Amino acid sequence: MPKIAVIGGTGYLASIIKNQNNSKKNKYFFFSRKKNSKNFINFSNNGNYQQLLKRFHLIVHLAGPNKSQIEKKKGLIKIKNNITTKICDICINHNIKLIYISSMQVYKNYGNKDINQNSIIDHKNLYSRSHYESEKIILKKLKKYNRTFTILRLGNVFGYLEKFDLKKFSKNIIHDFCKSALDKQRLIVKNGIIQRQFIPSQIFVKIINTTINKKIFDNSVSNVGYKVFNLKEISSIIREKYKKIYNKSIDLKINNFKQKRKNLIILNKNYKFKFDRLKFNFEIEKVLINIKRN
């Protein structure tokens, strides 16, 4: 059974793995730089992080600022780059595999045009730059080591179980729409034509476990998604599910929308999951119910 260290262990994506992982083949340990966390890790102390991580078979790198944090403090990019460099050194010195979770938001035209791995990168957006600079560090340091890492550029992950801190919702489209529906009984979509690759939390866990169980460490960068929807479609689904759960209607206003074909995003063939509309909608219902409870 591989021992897996999750760095960024108190964040949103880590909480999904922690609460929904049903794999009996993998054993996860969650590390955080927050001093009050159960498994505190200090990347400023060489002895601390090296002793903690050298015993693992694999590292899942989730550490880094969210959009709100990085917009307030640009220097967080440098801190993340330093952590990424140290994680790479650990992987080299102790023959550890690495999964780095990046984002499709590194692409300048994500949501507006067709996307492949050679599409234009958004260097101006700080969140995009944060991910892309970490990718470059990993590629530079680990590329020459055979079957060592995989970089996954994910679409928009959503969904969660009941035990979750709502403050970690930063810039999550579906969560924000659901919260607006509950708090204001209305949804205002500024740009309904925008498209996103949405990934329910259950599928995110499958992506991680598939990578580990199938040993997909081919030293590559992959686009990974589940289903493309435009924001008009997503907001309409949320309105429908709100009506079903609470037997009330909400106002929906959609700006800047005209029907167009879905953007083509070239996805990695190892992560093609059959779309299940019932499961997708169920995760949205779960968000609406759990936000209300919290």
Secondary structure in CASP SS format (residue, H / E / C, confidence):
PFRMAT SS
TARGET T0000
AUTHOR 0000-0000-0000
METHOD secondary structure of the structure
MODEL  1
M C 1.00
P C 1.00
K E 1.00
I E 1.00
A E 1.00
V E 1.00
I E 1.00
G C 1.00
G C 1.00
T C 1.00
G C 1.00
Y H 1.00
L H 1.00
A H 1.00
S H 1.00
I H 1.00
I H 1.00
K H 1.00
N H 1.00
Q H 1.00
N C 1.00
N C 1.00
S C 1.00
K C 1.00
K C 1.00
N C 1.00
K E 1.00
Y E 1.00
F E 1.00
F E 1.00
F E 1.00
S E 1.00
R C 1.00
K C 1.00
K C 1.00
N C 1.00
S C 1.00
K C 1.00
N C 1.00
F E 1.00
I C 1.00
N C 1.00
F C 1.00
S C 1.00
N C 1.00
N H 1.00
G H 1.00
N H 1.00
Y H 1.00
Q H 1.00
Q H 1.00
L H 1.00
L H 1.00
K C 1.00
R C 1.00
F C 1.00
H C 1.00
L E 1.00
I E 1.00
V E 1.00
H E 1.00
L C 1.00
A C 1.00
G C 1.00
P C 1.00
N C 1.00
K H 1.00
S H 1.00
Q H 1.00
I H 1.00
E H 1.00
K H 1.00
K C 1.00
K C 1.00
G C 1.00
L H 1.00
I H 1.00
K H 1.00
I H 1.00
K H 1.00
N H 1.00
N H 1.00
I H 1.00
T H 1.00
T H 1.00
K H 1.00
I H 1.00
C H 1.00
D H 1.00
I H 1.00
C H 1.00
I H 1.00
N H 1.00
H H 1.00
N C 1.00
I C 1.00
K E 1.00
L E 1.00
I E 1.00
Y E 1.00
I E 1.00
S E 1.00
S E 1.00
M H 1.00
Q H 1.00
V H 1.00
Y E 1.00
K C 1.00
N C 1.00
Y C 1.00
G C 1.00
N C 1.00
K C 1.00
D C 1.00
I E 1.00
N C 1.00
Q C 1.00
N C 1.00
S C 1.00
I C 1.00
I E 1.00
D C 1.00
H C 1.00
K C 1.00
N C 1.00
L H 1.00
Y H 1.00
S H 1.00
R H 1.00
S H 1.00
H H 1.00
Y H 1.00
E H 1.00
S H 1.00
E H 1.00
K H 1.00
I H 1.00
I H 1.00
L H 1.00
K H 1.00
K H 1.00
L H 1.00
K C 1.00
K C 1.00
Y C 1.00
N C 1.00
R C 1.00
T C 1.00
F E 1.00
T E 1.00
I E 1.00
L E 1.00
R E 1.00
L E 1.00
G C 1.00
N E 1.00
V E 1.00
F E 1.00
G C 1.00
Y C 1.00
L C 1.00
E C 1.00
K C 1.00
F C 1.00
D C 1.00
L H 1.00
K H 1.00
K H 1.00
F H 1.00
S C 1.00
K C 1.00
N C 1.00
I H 1.00
I H 1.00
H H 1.00
D H 1.00
F H 1.00
C H 1.00
K H 1.00
S H 1.00
A H 1.00
L H 1.00
D H 1.00
K H 1.00
Q C 1.00
R E 1.00
L E 1.00
I E 1.00
V E 1.00
K C 1.00
N C 1.00
G C 1.00
I C 1.00
I C 1.00
Q E 1.00
R E 1.00
Q E 1.00
F E 1.00
I E 1.00
P E 1.00
S H 1.00
Q H 1.00
I H 1.00
F H 1.00
V H 1.00
K H 1.00
I H 1.00
I H 1.00
N H 1.00
T H 1.00
T H 1.00
I H 1.00
N H 1.00
K C 1.00
K C 1.00
I C 1.00
F C 1.00
D C 1.00
N C 1.00
S E 1.00
V E 1.00
S E 1.00
N E 1.00
V E 1.00
G C 1.00
Y C 1.00
K E 1.00
V E 1.00
F E 1.00
N E 1.00
L H 1.00
K H 1.00
E H 1.00
I H 1.00
S H 1.00
S H 1.00
I H 1.00
I H 1.00
R H 1.00
E H 1.00
K H 1.00
Y H 1.00
K H 1.00
K H 1.00
I H 1.00
Y H 1.00
N C 1.00
K C 1.00
S C 1.00
I C 1.00
D E 1.00
L E 1.00
K E 1.00
I E 1.00
N C 1.00
N C 1.00
F C 1.00
K C 1.00
Q C 1.00
K C 1.00
R C 1.00
K C 1.00
N C 1.00
L C 1.00
I E 1.00
I C 1.00
L C 1.00
N C 1.00
K H 1.00
N H 1.00
Y H 1.00
K C 1.00
F C 1.00
K C 1.00
F C 1.00
D C 1.00
R H 1.00
L H 1.00
K H 1.00
F H 1.00
N H 1.00
F H 1.00
E H 1.00
I H 1.00
E H 1.00
K H 1.00
V H 1.00
L H 1.00
I H 1.00
N H 1.00
I H 1.00
K H 1.00
R H 1.00
N C 1.00
END
